[in-house]
């Protein structure tokens, strides 16, 4: 598990079709999903989240994929 800090946004239509939200960090873009946290509560905010990378991603030229465990 690692921490990631960045701007959380709702995910629109993408070519890679995974994740419900994105996190734009200083260096990278990540697709996000969470079964524990309602990520809609953080849209448009810069947050620090705790997440686990999901194996087998990225695919189709998309970003890394994270399973969000918590938000600070």
N, C-alpha and C positions, 0 to 999 in steps of 0.2 A: 504494500500500500504506500502511496506517495501523495504529496501535496502539490496542487497546481493552483496558480493564481492568474486570474485573467477576467475578461469581460464575457459574461454569459449572455447568449442570445438564443431566441427560438430558431429552430432550423427550418428553413423554407424548403423549396424543391431543390434537390441536389442530384448530381449524376451518380453518387455513391449509395444512396438509399439505406442508410443506417443511422441510428441515433435520433433523439427527439430535440436536442439542443446542441449548441456549440459553445466552446470556450476558446477565446482568442487570448493566448498568453503572449508574452513579449516575443517569443521565438517560434511558436507553433500554433496550429489550429487543431482542436480535438472535437470529435463527435462524442456526445454524452448520452447516457441513459441512466435511470435510477428507479429502482423499485421501492426505495425507502424515503426519498426526498421528492417533494413537489418542486421541480426545477422552475416551473412557471413563476414562483414567488421571487425569483432572482433575476428575471429577464431585465437586461439593460444595466445591471449592476456589476461592479468589479468585486469578485469574491475569491476566497481561498477555499478550495474543496479538497477532500480526501477521496481518492479513487484508486481503483485497480484497473490496469490495462486488460482489455479483453483479447485473448489469444486469437490469432488468425487475421488480425487487422493491422494495418490498413489494407483495403482492397479497392480495385477499380480506380486507383489514383487518389483515393479519398484520404482523410486524416486518420490519425490514431483514434481508437475507440475506447472510452473509459466508462466503467461502471461506478457511479458516484455513491459513496458510502456516507459521507457527511459534508456539511458546509459550515465554515467558521464565519 
